[in-house]
């Protein structure tokens, strides 16, 4: 695997670190492919949670523009190709996983880097971190799911303001607005994130995965459709065996010992 991504195996879960600190972990093709390979390996290897973070002083500065100087390029670049072949498959992979993906934003998250972070299931950020929809600064629209995630989480008014002004949003404000889950003191971020990954990895894997998928489908379902979906997923939970262990543990007044799906 490319050294643009570091993987630490913690047994039931893995910690994946974007590792281009000299470029603020900005995306190039190598990083894209390495990150997808690491996530797929975790999924296929039966891991029960993933923690994603960045090396150095930032999480991810978005797309690496160093190779896209228009004055040195012979051909007109098709930016849609980058989205369709690199970013979109990554986002589909993260959202489609049946295990929780936690993101620990350790510093600036800009452009597509911010929106990849926001595509994760639970986002924790250092209080010094900032989220920047920097696309307008280079004449682009938000991508990597930004035009969907922002209005769904914080509303049209705030989404437009962030996209059109490209102003930084502090981690504390992002948490207050409901864009992320928590802003934490820098010195405790990784300890809290790792503890959460461990907790989720010891949880009822099947139920957590189905809960994730059900909540993601709620945006497009009617209330009646969502009630039917809950009934279908609850049946799957009951058939998975984790429910029986959970009930036994409750009745026996002990902690459940979930074994995974």
Secondary structure, 3 states (H helix, E strand, C coil): CCCCEEEEECCCEEEEEECCHHHCCCECHHHHHHHHHHHHHHHHCCCCEEEEEECCCEEECCECCCCCCCCCCCCCCCHHHHHHHHHHHHHHHHHHCCCEEEEEECCEEECHHHHHHHCCCEEEEECCCEEECHHHHHCCCCCCCHHHHHHHHHCHHHHHHHHHHCCCEEHHHHHHHCCCCEEECHHHHHHHHHHHHHHHHCCCHHHHHHHHHHHHHCCCCCHHHHHHHHHHHHHHHHHHCHHHHHHHHHHCCCCCCCCCC
